[in-house]
Amino acid sequence: MKILILGAGQTGGTLAENLASEDFDITLVDEDAGRLKELKDRLDIQTVHGHASRPDTLLAAGADDVDLLIAVTNSDEVNMVACQVCYSLFKTPRKIARIRSNEYITGPNGDDAEPSAGVRPRREAAGGGIAPRKEGFEFFSREHMPIDVLINPERAVMEQIKELLQYPGALQVLDFADGRVKLVAVRTYHGGPLVGQELRSLREHIPNVDTKVVAIFRQGRPIIPTADTVVEVDDDVFFIAAADDINAVMAEMRHLEGRFKRVIIAGGGNIGLLLARAIENQFHVKVIEFAESRAQVVAERLSSGVAILGDATNRDLLIEENIEDTDAFCAVTNNDEVNIMSALLAKRLGVRQVLSLITKPAYVDVVQGSDIDIAVSPQLATTSSILSHVRRGDVARVHRLRRGAAEALEAVVHGDARTSRVVDRSVGQISLPAGVTIGAIVRGDEPIIAADDVVIKNGDHVVLFMIDKGRIRAVERLFQVGLSFF
């Protein structure tokens, strides 16, 4: 597959690195010649120096002969124009664009807020109501702006953090089959319920709950678990279960923690505001924002949440805002250093769980093993969103894990016993590539945990876990349908 990526920033560079490692034919376009040289020296890709939305640049990059365009420059407008040019001039089959501005999606006045009381330094500021989205607004269509898939990294990160806040103690929570099944990662600790026991004991402890441990990472190394695998301290355990059973399984991995009630968000930018609005009806929410004008915007757009003008790395401010009684602290400013320092400070002041948004990959290694409980990468979230449109076959959802080394995906099964290597076969009969585990099957609305005797049927959604993304081609071949099916 030939893929044209516009924008060589953190997101574009990460995408190029991930896709080039899978033998896709990648061309990368950017105006920063130095950045292009750095990536070309390191990766097996082609690069074109130029403005990403200009027809001559796109033609030089081979837009007339690519299968997929991914526009992830720092400008929504450049991304949109590039997609329009590729559609009108080059008939590019599929176009994905990163669109950050919510106004393009909601339409005129689709997200305007009522006037509010304003922001008071270190004090509460009540916000007004939110106007509903205009019905029927479909700007992104062939008739208007021909973009096939919209990617909003801020919203993807917000959804990821929102899920984590629902399950205290979880390192990752990933949805499949419209939320019917979840893949959850937890870290075991000394004295934890399952530590020192074989995985088979899970069935004895929770006989009425179906779950499957699909992988264990021990000291950074993956283990494909069996029934007699013994859980050790500091294992990262990945298990899959129906959404309603997640808490019961987590209680066996580590004592079930009380639900979060109070959340402080450091940063009132796009992610911080989206997160605050998404959770303010479930938690007591405070947003700390350094810029007065932005803090005013946050105050106007929150209904029950609180906007605080101040510096999230200010110890006195955090103490004044009762940081020791806070359950979760989410550092989501646009500055990695501020996120790391404020999260570390919050943890040392008594917050139960701290989360830091980190854009620079090198910083993830720095915080590994520190007091920061969870590091969230917007690049990884964006890559996961795009991969489902790159994978061969019918793939509904993809999640990259372990800094991109592992992958979980939801594949839709098609065919019959003659044309498919999985249809009408039990899980135990399928010859899976090394390091690949089938975790669950969703048939209609029914989630089924994948025991060896479960038979896969046409139309099933199969959730798989790969400890090594290098196995993806073998998995794709396994789920491809023979031509005789058509």
Residue pairs with C-beta under 8 A, 6 or more apart in sequence:
1 24
1 25
1 67
1 68
1 390
2 24
2 25
2 27
2 62
2 65
2 66
2 67
2 68
3 19
3 24
3 25
3 26
3 27
3 66
3 67
3 68
3 69
3 70
3 390
4 27
4 29
4 58
4 61
4 62
4 63
4 66
4 68
4 69
4 70
4 92
5 12
5 15
5 16
5 19
5 26
5 27
5 28
5 29
5 70
5 72
6 12
6 29
6 30
6 52
6 53
6 69
6 70
6 71
6 72
6 73
6 78
6 79
6 82
7 29
7 30
7 52
7 71
7 72
7 73
7 74
7 79
7 98
8 16
8 28
8 29
8 30
8 32
8 35
8 36
8 39
8 47
9 30
9 35
9 72
9 73
9 74
10 359
10 360
10 378
10 379
11 72
11 98
11 153
11 378
11 379
11 382
12 28
12 30
12 70
12 72
12 73
13 35
13 39
14 361
14 379
14 380
14 382
14 383
14 404
15 70
15 72
15 379
15 382
15 383
15 386
16 26
16 28
16 39
16 43
16 45
17 39
17 42
17 43
18 383
18 387
18 400
18 404
19 26
19 390
20 26
20 43
20 44
20 45
21 469
22 469
22 472
22 473
24 390
25 46
26 43
26 44
26 45
26 46
27 45
27 46
27 47
27 48
27 61
27 62
27 66
28 36
28 39
28 40
28 45
28 46
28 47
28 48
29 47
29 48
29 49
29 50
29 52
29 57
29 58
29 61
30 36
30 47
30 49
30 52
30 73
31 49
31 50
31 51
31 52
33 49
36 47
36 48
36 49
37 47
39 45
39 47
40 46
40 47
46 61
46 62
48 57
48 60
48 61
50 56
50 57
50 60
50 61
51 57
51 78
52 58
52 71
52 73
52 78
52 79
52 82
53 78
53 79
53 81
53 82
53 85
54 85
55 85
55 89
58 82
58 85
58 86
58 89
58 90
59 89
59 90
63 69
63 85
63 86
63 89
63 90
63 92
64 89
64 90
64 91
64 92
66 92
67 93
67 94
68 92
68 93
68 94
68 95
68 96
68 389
68 390
69 82
69 83
69 86
69 92
69 94
69 95
69 96
70 96
70 97
70 386
71 78
71 79
71 80
71 82
71 83
71 95
71 96
71 97
71 98
72 79
72 97
72 98
72 151
72 382
73 79
73 82
73 98
76 98
76 99
76 100
76 101
76 104
79 97
79 98
79 99
80 97
80 99
80 104
80 145
80 147
82 97
83 95
83 97
83 145
83 146
83 147
84 145
84 146
86 92
86 95
87 95
87 142
87 146
94 148
94 149
94 389
95 146
95 147
95 148
95 149
96 147
96 148
96 149
96 150
96 151
96 386
96 389
97 147
97 149
97 150
97 151
98 151
98 152
98 153
98 382
99 105
99 147
99 150
99 151
99 152
100 152
100 153
100 154
100 270
102 110
102 111
102 270
103 110
103 111
104 139
104 140
105 139
105 140
105 150
105 152
106 133
106 134
106 137
107 133
107 134
107 137
107 139
108 134
109 131
109 134
110 131
110 133
110 134
110 137
111 130
111 131
111 133
111 301
112 130
112 131
113 127
113 128
113 129
113 130
113 131
113 300
113 301
114 128
114 129
114 130
114 131
114 300
115 128
115 300
116 125
116 126
116 127
116 128
116 299
116 300
117 125
117 126
117 299
118 125
118 296
118 299
119 125
119 292
119 295
119 296
119 298
119 299
119 307
119 308
119 309
120 309
121 308
121 309
121 310
122 308
122 309
122 310
122 317
122 320
122 321
123 308
124 306
124 307
124 308
125 295
125 299
125 306
125 307
125 308
126 299
126 302
127 298
127 299
127 300
127 301
127 302
127 303
127 305
127 307
128 300
128 301
128 303
129 303
130 277
130 301
130 303
138 144
139 145
140 146
140 147
140 150
149 386
149 389
151 382
151 385
151 386
153 378
153 379
153 381
153 382
153 385
154 270
154 271
154 274
154 378
155 274
156 378
156 381
156 382
156 384
156 385
157 271
157 332
157 357
157 376
157 378
157 381
158 271
158 274
158 275
158 278
159 278
160 173
160 376
160 381
161 271
161 275
161 330
161 332
161 355
161 376
162 275
162 278
162 279
163 173
163 174
163 175
164 170
164 172
164 173
164 355
164 374
165 260
165 263
165 279
165 282
165 283
165 328
165 330
166 173
167 173
167 184
167 246
167 247
167 250
168 257
168 258
168 259
168 260
168 327
168 328
168 352
168 353
169 186
169 250
169 254
169 256
169 257
169 353
170 184
170 185
170 186
170 250
171 185
171 186
171 187
171 236
171 373
171 374
172 183
172 184
172 185
172 238
172 401
173 182
173 183
173 184
173 246
174 182
174 183
174 184
174 399
174 401
174 408
175 181
175 182
175 397
176 182
176 183
176 396
176 397
176 408
176 410
176 440
176 442
176 461
176 463
177 396
177 410
177 442
177 447
177 461
177 463
179 243
180 242
180 243
180 442
180 445
180 447
181 240
181 241
181 242
181 243
181 439
181 440
181 442
181 447
181 463
182 240
182 241
182 242
182 243
182 246
183 214
183 238
183 239
183 240
183 399
183 408
183 439
183 463
183 465
184 238
184 239
184 240
184 241
184 246
184 249
184 250
185 236
185 237
185 238
185 401
186 236
186 237
186 239
186 250
186 253
186 254
187 234
187 235
187 236
187 237
187 254
188 194
188 195
188 231
188 232
188 233
188 234
188 235
188 237
188 253
188 254
189 195
189 233
189 234
189 254
190 233
192 231
192 233
192 253
192 254
192 255
193 205
193 251
193 252
193 253
193 254
193 255
194 201
194 202
194 231
194 237
194 252
194 253
195 231
195 232
195 233
196 230
196 231
196 232
197 230
197 231
198 227
198 228
198 229
198 230
198 231
199 213
199 225
199 226
199 227
199 228
199 229
199 231
200 227
200 228
202 211
202 213
202 249
202 252
205 252
206 248
206 249
206 252
209 241
209 245
209 248
209 249
210 241
210 242
210 245
210 448
210 449
211 239
211 240
211 241
211 245
211 249
211 449
212 239
212 240
212 241
212 437
212 439
212 440
212 449
212 450
212 451
213 225
213 229
213 237
213 238
213 239
214 225
214 238
214 239
214 240
214 437
214 439
214 465
215 222
215 223
215 224
215 225
215 237
215 238
215 406
215 437
215 465
215 467
216 222
216 223
216 225
216 229
216 231
216 235
216 236
216 237
216 238
217 223
217 235
217 236
217 238
217 402
218 232
218 234
218 235
218 236
219 234
222 406
222 435
222 467
222 468
223 229
224 435
224 437
224 467
231 237
237 253
238 401
238 465
239 249
239 253
240 439
240 440
240 449
240 463
240 465
241 248
241 249
241 440
241 449
242 447
242 449
243 447
247 256
250 256
257 352
260 283
260 327
260 328
260 352
260 353
261 283
261 284
261 327
262 283
262 284
262 286
262 325
262 326
262 327
262 328
263 279
263 283
263 284
263 285
263 286
263 326
263 327
263 328
263 329
263 330
264 285
264 286
264 287
264 288
264 318
264 321
264 323
264 326
264 328
264 329
264 330
264 346
264 351
265 272
265 275
265 276
265 285
265 286
265 287
265 288
265 330
265 332
266 272
266 288
266 312
266 329
266 330
266 331
266 332
266 333
266 338
266 339
266 342
266 343
266 346
267 287
267 288
267 289
267 312
267 331
267 332
267 333
267 334
267 338
267 339
267 357
268 276
268 287
268 288
268 289
268 291
268 294
268 295
268 297
268 298
268 307
269 294
269 332
269 333
269 334
271 332
271 357
271 378
272 287
272 289
272 298
272 330
272 332
272 333
273 287
273 297
273 298
273 301
275 330
275 332
276 285
276 287
276 298
276 302
276 305
277 301
277 302
277 305
279 285
280 302
280 303
280 304
280 305
281 304
283 327
285 302
285 304
285 305
285 306
286 305
286 306
286 307
286 308
286 321
287 295
287 298
287 302
287 305
287 306
287 307
287 308
288 308
288 310
288 311
288 312
288 317
288 321
289 295
289 298
289 307
289 308
289 309
289 310
290 309
290 310
290 311
290 312
290 333
292 309
295 307
295 308
295 309
296 307
298 305
298 307
299 307
308 317
308 321
310 317
311 317
312 318
312 331
312 333
312 338
312 342
313 338
313 341
313 342
313 345
315 345
315 349
318 345
318 346
318 349
319 349
323 329
323 346
323 349
323 350
323 351
324 349
324 350
324 351
325 350
326 346
326 350
326 351
326 352
327 351
327 352
327 353
328 351
328 352
328 353
328 354
328 355
329 342
329 343
329 346
329 347
329 351
329 353
329 354
329 355
330 354
330 355
330 357
331 338
331 339
331 340
331 342
331 343
331 346
331 354
331 355
331 356
331 357
332 339
332 357
333 339
333 342
333 357
336 357
336 358
336 359
336 360
336 363
339 356
339 357
339 358
340 356
340 358
340 363
340 366
340 367
340 372
343 354
343 355
343 356
343 371
343 372
344 354
344 370
344 371
344 372
346 354
347 354
347 371
347 372
347 373
348 371
353 373
353 374
354 371
354 372
354 373
354 374
355 372
355 373
355 374
355 375
355 376
356 367
356 372
356 374
356 375
356 376
357 375
357 376
357 378
358 364
358 367
358 375
358 376
358 377
359 377
359 378
359 379
361 377
361 379
361 403
363 375
364 375
364 377
364 403
367 375
368 375
377 403
380 400
380 403
380 404
383 400
383 404
384 398
384 399
384 400
387 395
387 398
387 400
387 407
387 409
388 395
388 396
388 397
388 398
388 409
391 398
391 409
391 472
391 476
392 476
392 480
393 411
393 412
393 476
393 479
393 480
393 481
394 411
394 412
394 414
394 479
395 409
395 410
395 411
395 412
396 410
396 411
396 412
396 461
397 409
397 410
398 407
398 408
398 409
398 410
399 407
399 408
399 409
400 406
400 407
400 469
401 407
401 408
404 469
405 467
405 468
405 469
406 465
406 466
406 467
406 468
406 469
407 465
407 466
407 469
407 472
408 439
408 463
408 464
408 465
408 466
409 463
409 464
409 466
409 475
410 461
410 462
410 463
410 464
411 461
411 462
411 464
411 475
411 479
412 459
412 460
412 461
412 462
413 420
413 422
413 423
413 456
413 457
413 458
413 459
413 460
413 461
413 462
413 479
414 420
414 423
414 458
414 459
414 481
414 485
415 423
415 458
415 481
415 482
415 485
416 423
416 424
416 458
416 485
417 423
417 424
417 425
418 482
418 484
418 485
419 481
419 482
419 483
419 484
419 485
420 458
420 479
420 481
420 482
420 485
421 430
421 431
421 478
421 479
422 430
422 456
422 462
422 478
422 479
423 456
423 457
423 458
424 455
424 456
424 457
425 455
425 456
426 452
426 453
426 454
426 455
426 456
427 438
427 441
427 450
427 451
427 452
427 453
427 454
427 455
427 456
428 452
428 453
430 438
430 456
430 478
431 478
432 438
432 478
433 466
433 471
433 474
433 475
433 478
434 471
435 466
435 467
435 468
435 471
436 464
436 465
436 466
436 467
436 471
436 474
436 475
437 464
437 465
437 466
438 450
438 462
438 463
438 464
439 449
439 450
439 463
439 464
439 465
440 447
440 448
440 449
440 450
440 462
440 463
441 447
441 448
441 450
441 454
441 456
441 460
441 461
441 462
441 463
442 448
442 460
442 461
442 463
443 457
443 459
443 460
443 461
448 454
450 462
456 462
462 479
464 475
466 472
466 475
